[in-house]
Amino acid sequence: MINTVLRTRHQSSPPRTYQATERYLGIGPRSEEEALFLRELDHALTAAEARAPSGSDEEILRAEGWAEVVAVAGRPTQVMVANDLGEILALHEARGAAEP
């Protein structure tokens, strides 16, 4: 379950236009930096899973290497939040400019 949730986010490719972007906020990577961090997260998660023979969430959370997963997860999260906020601001400004 853990690996499915984390890996699903970076598989989608949202459109780059502001008109269609609003519905994709928070779904997929918006930049190469986000994609790079997500690949690092995938590697850390794969290493933790390798140390959890049964593959259960409970075992993965206790596995050596889980602390690295948590540490690595913070990097893309910060970048994604900043990028999402930038998108929201651009949408807000575009709507404000369109109003008379």
Sequence and secondary structure as in RCSB ss.txt:
>XXXX:A:sequence
MINTVLRTRHQSSPPRTYQATERYLGIGPRSEEEALFLRELDHALTAAEARAPSGSDEEILRAEGWAEVVAVAGR
PTQVMVANDLGEILALHEARGAAEP
>XXXX:A:secstr
 HHHHHHHHTT    SSHHHHGGGTTTS  SHHHHHHHHHHHHHHHHHHHT TT  HHHHHHSTTHHHHHHHHHH
HHHHHHHHHHHHHHHHHHHHHHH  
